Amino acid sequence: MIRKTCDNCKMHSYGSNESKKWICPYCQNDISHVKAEGATNVVLFNRTTLFDKRKK
């Protein structure tokens, strides 16, 4: 998966390949000229929720 950052609204757009024409889904700006980056997986979680030991 690859990612492009829109040079107009600065939002990230994701795709499976670098197509010829790439339109930002947020502001409709053509970002075909923007260099694609590898998308990374970042998982954020609240540790106290994950290991909740409250009695039910």
C-alpha positions, 0 to 999 in steps of 0.5 A, a space after each residue: 500500500 502506498 500513500 500520498 500527501 496532498 499538497 493542498 489540504 495536507 491530508 493523506 490518500 492511500 492506494 494499492 498502486 501509483 495510478 496515472 491520475 490520482 485525485 485527493 479524496 478530501 479536496 479533489 486536488 490532482 496529486 498525480 505529481 506528488 511522490 508516493 511513500 510506503 504506507 506504515 501501519 500505526 496502531 495506537 491503543 490505551 494500555 489501561 483499556 487493553 489490560 483492564 482488570 476490573 471485576 464484572 
